[in-house]
């Protein structure tokens, strides 16, 4: 097996979950060329992995824009150029870990002789040469990707997420922290934001937690998030909370480095939270509408999930916006779990 393509184009958390796969492939095929296809901007998560030889950009956003503008000739040219680029890579094996029609198309356009889809749906199974159904122990972090590795006869091992940080981005992140008087290990990352409101812990809960983390754990709370999260982050980091708001102040590589050096990570079901586990930082993951990994693979990572009968509801909540699965999680409970995570040790 000389040339292998991993197709997991998004999202941040899913790429983190799949992060052990290149090392597993490298163990099985030491001399292989391993590439990873991602949406632009997300490749930074795997670009510094020594087992990833190339990160290839998938111009999904460009294609969607051309489709909306009905510029079909330009779209066809872009797709044709992408196909030409991918065929030039001469892949022997392509692994579609997303299992959607869009990722299936990208995998098919790779021209790989063998195309394996994980739980392929939306018609993407017709674009694969073989399909591996989703499986594994659902309570275990990264279980579906570990299951795929096992089904392919690869040496899966512990299969716990891990990441590598770009040195230049790490230097910029540490400089930013120093500007605010923060040293590595002396702050707690708060990751409150996701793409869906039913995954959000309530703002007043974060406001209650911030002073407790500062006073009782001796860690400065730091909010991370994207530019679109600035307004909500400003509300959470209101005067008197002791929370530093860095939402929108970092790009993904720098945010990753900030997580790497945190003394504690507390967050909802979002990529930044999962990074805490990947870097073996003391981590508390707060779940509500989505099914959690209860087995984090790390002794210093804790999960809060109330396990209500209506949870997980995923994208179809039945509570009329009450989100009791999250409302009933108190700041005191999060603090207690943080103490347990810290007691287990940093870098465990």
C-alpha positions as CSV (number, residue, x, y, z in Angstrom):
1,X,0.0,0.0,0.0
2,X,2.0,3.0,-1.3
3,X,-0.3,6.0,-1.3
4,X,-3.2,6.4,1.1
5,X,-5.8,9.2,1.4
6,X,-7.9,10.0,4.5
7,X,-11.1,11.9,3.8
8,X,-12.4,13.6,6.9
9,X,-13.0,17.1,5.8
10,X,-14.7,18.5,8.9
11,X,-15.6,19.3,11.6
12,X,-13.0,20.2,14.1
13,X,-14.1,17.7,16.7
14,X,-14.4,14.9,14.2
15,X,-10.9,15.5,12.9
16,X,-9.7,15.4,16.5
17,X,-11.5,12.1,17.0
18,X,-9.9,10.7,13.9
19,X,-6.4,12.0,14.7
20,X,-4.9,8.7,15.7
21,X,-5.5,7.2,12.3
22,X,-2.3,8.3,10.5
23,X,-0.1,6.7,13.2
24,X,-2.1,3.5,12.9
25,X,-1.6,3.5,9.1
26,X,2.1,4.3,9.5
27,X,2.5,1.2,11.8
28,X,1.0,-1.0,9.2
29,X,2.6,0.7,6.2
30,X,5.9,2.3,7.2
31,X,6.8,3.5,3.8
32,X,3.4,4.7,2.7
33,X,2.6,8.3,1.6
34,X,-0.3,9.4,3.8
35,X,-2.4,12.4,2.8
36,X,-5.5,14.0,4.5
37,X,-8.2,15.8,2.7
38,X,-9.9,18.7,4.7
39,X,-11.8,21.8,4.1
40,X,-9.5,24.9,3.9
41,X,-8.5,26.1,7.3
42,X,-9.0,22.8,9.1
43,X,-5.8,21.2,7.7
44,X,-3.9,23.0,10.5
45,X,-5.1,20.3,12.9
46,X,-3.1,17.6,11.2
47,X,-0.5,19.5,9.1
48,X,2.2,19.0,11.8
49,X,1.5,15.4,12.4
50,X,4.7,13.6,11.5
51,X,2.7,10.7,10.1
52,X,0.8,13.0,7.6
53,X,2.8,13.6,4.5
54,X,0.4,16.0,2.9
55,X,-2.7,18.0,3.6
56,X,-5.0,18.5,0.6
57,X,-7.6,21.2,0.5
58,X,-11.2,20.4,-0.6
59,X,-12.8,23.5,-2.1
60,X,-16.3,22.7,-0.9
61,X,-17.2,26.3,0.0
62,X,-16.1,27.5,-3.5
63,X,-18.2,24.8,-5.2
64,X,-21.2,25.7,-3.0
65,X,-20.8,29.4,-3.9
66,X,-20.6,28.6,-7.6
67,X,-23.7,26.4,-7.4
68,X,-25.7,29.1,-5.6
69,X,-24.7,31.7,-8.2
70,X,-25.6,29.2,-11.0
71,X,-22.1,29.5,-12.5
72,X,-22.2,25.9,-13.6
73,X,-19.4,26.2,-16.2
74,X,-17.0,27.6,-13.6
75,X,-18.2,24.9,-11.1
76,X,-17.5,22.2,-13.7
77,X,-14.0,23.6,-14.3
78,X,-13.2,23.7,-10.6
79,X,-14.4,20.1,-10.1
80,X,-12.4,19.0,-13.1
81,X,-9.3,20.7,-11.8
82,X,-9.8,19.1,-8.4
83,X,-10.1,15.7,-10.0
84,X,-7.0,16.3,-12.1
85,X,-5.0,17.3,-9.0
86,X,-6.3,14.2,-7.0
87,X,-5.6,11.8,-9.9
88,X,-2.1,13.1,-10.1
89,X,-1.6,11.8,-6.5
90,X,-2.2,8.2,-7.7
91,X,-3.8,7.0,-4.5
92,X,-4.1,3.3,-4.0
93,X,-6.5,3.6,-1.0
94,X,-9.0,6.3,0.0
95,X,-10.8,6.1,3.3
96,X,-14.1,8.1,3.5
97,X,-14.5,8.6,7.3
98,X,-17.4,11.0,6.9
99,X,-19.7,8.7,5.1
100,X,-21.8,11.5,3.4
101,X,-22.6,12.1,-0.2
102,X,-20.3,15.1,-0.3
103,X,-17.3,13.2,1.2
104,X,-18.2,10.2,-1.0
105,X,-17.9,12.4,-4.1
106,X,-14.6,13.8,-3.0
107,X,-13.4,10.2,-2.3
108,X,-14.6,9.0,-5.7
109,X,-12.9,12.0,-7.4
110,X,-9.6,10.9,-5.9
111,X,-9.4,8.1,-8.4
112,X,-8.2,5.7,-5.8
113,X,-8.5,2.0,-6.9
114,X,-9.8,1.0,-3.5
115,X,-12.3,3.3,-1.8
116,X,-13.6,2.4,1.7
117,X,-16.5,4.2,3.2
118,X,-17.3,4.2,6.9
119,X,-21.1,3.9,7.4
120,X,-21.7,5.4,3.9
121,X,-25.1,6.9,3.5
122,X,-26.9,9.5,1.3
123,X,-26.0,7.3,-1.7
124,X,-22.3,7.6,-1.1
125,X,-22.0,3.8,-0.8
126,X,-22.4,3.6,-4.6
127,X,-19.2,5.6,-4.9
128,X,-17.2,3.2,-2.8
129,X,-15.6,-0.2,-3.6
130,X,-16.5,-1.4,-0.1
131,X,-18.4,-0.1,2.9
132,X,-17.6,-0.7,6.6
133,X,-20.7,-0.2,8.8
134,X,-20.3,2.0,11.8
135,X,-19.5,0.0,15.0
136,X,-17.4,-0.1,18.1
137,X,-18.2,0.7,21.7
138,X,-20.2,3.9,21.5
139,X,-19.2,5.1,24.9
140,X,-15.6,5.1,24.0
141,X,-14.0,8.2,22.5
142,X,-13.1,7.8,18.8
143,X,-14.8,4.4,18.8
144,X,-16.1,4.4,15.2
145,X,-12.6,5.3,13.8
146,X,-11.0,2.7,16.0
147,X,-13.6,0.2,14.7
148,X,-12.7,1.1,11.1
149,X,-9.0,0.5,11.8
150,X,-9.8,-2.9,13.4
151,X,-12.0,-3.9,10.4
152,X,-9.2,-3.1,8.1
153,X,-6.8,-5.2,10.1
154,X,-4.8,-2.3,11.3
155,X,-3.0,-2.2,14.7
156,X,-5.5,0.1,16.4
157,X,-3.9,0.0,19.9
158,X,-5.4,2.4,22.5
159,X,-6.6,4.8,19.7
160,X,-6.8,8.0,21.9
161,X,-6.9,11.3,20.1
162,X,-3.7,13.3,20.0
163,X,-2.6,16.5,18.2
164,X,0.6,18.2,17.1
165,X,1.0,22.0,17.3
166,X,2.8,24.2,14.8
167,X,5.8,25.7,16.5
168,X,5.2,29.2,15.1
169,X,1.6,29.2,16.1
170,X,2.6,28.0,19.6
171,X,5.0,30.9,19.9
172,X,2.2,33.3,18.9
173,X,-0.2,31.8,21.4
174,X,2.2,32.0,24.3
175,X,3.0,35.6,23.4
176,X,-0.7,36.4,23.4
177,X,-1.2,34.8,26.8
178,X,1.8,36.7,28.2
179,X,0.3,39.9,27.1
180,X,-2.5,39.1,29.5
181,X,-0.2,38.1,32.2
182,X,-0.9,34.4,31.8
183,X,1.7,31.6,32.0
184,X,1.3,28.0,30.7
185,X,-0.8,25.9,33.1
186,X,-2.1,28.9,35.0
187,X,-5.4,29.4,33.2
188,X,-8.5,27.3,32.4
189,X,-9.9,27.3,28.9
190,X,-13.7,27.7,28.7
191,X,-15.2,26.3,25.4
192,X,-18.8,27.4,25.5
193,X,-19.7,27.5,21.8
194,X,-20.8,25.1,19.1
195,X,-22.9,25.3,16.0
196,X,-26.2,24.3,17.7
197,X,-27.9,25.9,20.7
198,X,-29.1,22.6,22.1
199,X,-25.4,21.8,22.8
200,X,-24.8,25.0,24.7
201,X,-24.5,25.2,28.5
202,X,-26.3,28.3,29.7
203,X,-24.5,31.7,29.9
204,X,-25.4,32.2,33.6
205,X,-23.8,28.8,34.4
206,X,-20.5,29.9,32.8
207,X,-20.8,33.2,34.7
208,X,-21.3,31.4,38.0
209,X,-18.4,29.0,37.2
210,X,-15.8,31.6,36.3
211,X,-15.3,33.1,39.8
212,X,-15.3,29.7,41.4
213,X,-12.5,28.5,39.1
214,X,-10.5,31.6,39.8
215,X,-11.0,31.6,43.6
216,X,-11.0,27.9,44.4
217,X,-8.7,26.5,41.7
218,X,-6.4,29.4,41.2
219,X,-6.8,29.4,37.5
220,X,-7.8,32.4,35.3
221,X,-10.8,31.4,33.1
222,X,-10.2,32.1,29.4
223,X,-12.9,31.9,26.8
224,X,-12.0,30.6,23.3
225,X,-14.2,30.8,20.3
226,X,-14.5,32.2,16.8
227,X,-15.3,35.7,15.5
228,X,-19.1,34.8,15.5
229,X,-18.9,34.1,19.2
230,X,-17.6,37.4,20.3
231,X,-21.0,38.9,21.4
232,X,-22.0,35.9,23.5
233,X,-18.5,35.6,24.9
234,X,-18.7,39.3,26.0
235,X,-21.9,38.6,27.9
236,X,-20.4,35.6,29.6
237,X,-17.2,37.5,30.5
238,X,-19.2,40.4,32.1
239,X,-17.4,42.6,34.7
240,X,-17.1,40.7,38.0
241,X,-16.8,37.3,36.5
242,X,-13.0,37.3,36.3
243,X,-13.2,35.7,32.8
244,X,-10.8,36.7,30.1
245,X,-12.5,36.8,26.7
246,X,-10.3,35.7,23.8
247,X,-13.1,34.7,21.5
248,X,-12.2,35.8,18.0
249,X,-8.7,36.7,19.0
250,X,-7.0,33.5,17.8
251,X,-7.0,31.5,14.6
252,X,-7.4,27.7,14.8
253,X,-3.6,27.0,15.2
254,X,-3.2,29.5,18.0
255,X,-6.4,28.3,19.8
256,X,-5.1,24.8,19.6
257,X,-1.8,25.9,21.2
258,X,-3.7,27.7,24.0
259,X,-5.6,24.5,24.8
260,X,-2.3,22.6,24.8
261,X,-0.9,24.8,27.6
262,X,-4.1,25.1,29.7
263,X,-4.1,24.0,33.3
264,X,-7.7,22.9,32.8
265,X,-10.3,22.7,30.0
266,X,-14.0,22.9,30.5
267,X,-16.4,22.9,27.5
268,X,-19.4,21.6,25.8
269,X,-19.5,19.1,22.9
270,X,-17.2,21.1,20.7
271,X,-13.8,20.7,19.0
272,X,-11.9,22.8,21.5
273,X,-13.1,20.6,24.4
274,X,-12.0,17.4,22.6
275,X,-8.6,19.0,22.1
276,X,-8.2,19.1,25.8
277,X,-8.4,15.3,25.9
278,X,-6.1,15.0,22.8
279,X,-3.4,17.0,24.7
280,X,-4.1,15.1,27.9
281,X,-5.1,18.2,29.8
282,X,-7.4,17.9,32.8
283,X,-10.7,18.2,31.0
284,X,-14.4,18.4,31.8
285,X,-16.8,17.7,28.9
286,X,-20.4,18.8,29.3
287,X,-22.9,17.0,27.2
288,X,-26.7,17.4,26.8
289,X,-28.4,16.8,23.5
290,X,-25.7,14.7,22.0
291,X,-24.5,11.2,23.1
292,X,-21.3,11.5,25.0
293,X,-18.1,9.4,25.1
294,X,-18.2,8.2,28.7
295,X,-14.8,6.6,28.4
296,X,-12.4,9.3,27.5
297,X,-9.3,7.1,27.4
298,X,-7.6,9.6,29.8
299,X,-7.7,9.4,33.6
300,X,-7.8,13.2,33.9
301,X,-10.8,13.7,31.7
302,X,-14.3,13.8,33.2
303,X,-17.7,13.8,31.4
304,X,-21.0,15.3,32.7
305,X,-24.1,13.9,31.1
306,X,-27.4,13.5,33.0
307,X,-28.7,10.7,30.8
308,X,-32.3,12.0,30.6
309,X,-34.8,9.9,28.7
310,X,-35.0,12.6,26.0
311,X,-31.2,12.7,25.5
312,X,-29.6,12.4,23.1
313,X,-32.1,14.3,20.9
314,X,-29.3,15.5,18.6
315,X,-30.9,17.9,16.1
316,X,-34.5,17.3,17.1
317,X,-35.1,18.6,20.7
318,X,-38.5,17.8,22.2
319,X,-38.2,20.2,25.3
320,X,-39.4,23.4,23.6
321,X,-36.2,25.1,24.3
322,X,-35.9,24.2,28.0
323,X,-32.8,22.1,27.4
324,X,-33.2,20.6,30.8
325,X,-30.3,18.2,30.0
326,X,-28.0,21.2,30.3
327,X,-30.0,23.5,32.6
328,X,-29.9,20.9,35.4
329,X,-26.1,20.8,35.3
330,X,-24.9,23.3,38.0
331,X,-21.6,25.3,38.2
332,X,-21.0,23.4,41.4
333,X,-21.2,20.1,39.6
334,X,-18.7,21.3,36.9
335,X,-16.4,22.6,39.6
336,X,-16.5,19.2,41.5
337,X,-15.6,17.3,38.3
338,X,-12.8,19.8,37.6
339,X,-11.3,19.0,41.0
340,X,-11.4,15.3,40.1
341,X,-9.8,15.9,36.7
342,X,-7.0,18.0,38.3
343,X,-6.5,15.5,41.0
344,X,-5.8,12.9,38.3
345,X,-2.9,15.0,37.1
346,X,-1.9,17.1,34.1
347,X,-0.5,15.1,31.2
348,X,-2.0,11.9,32.5
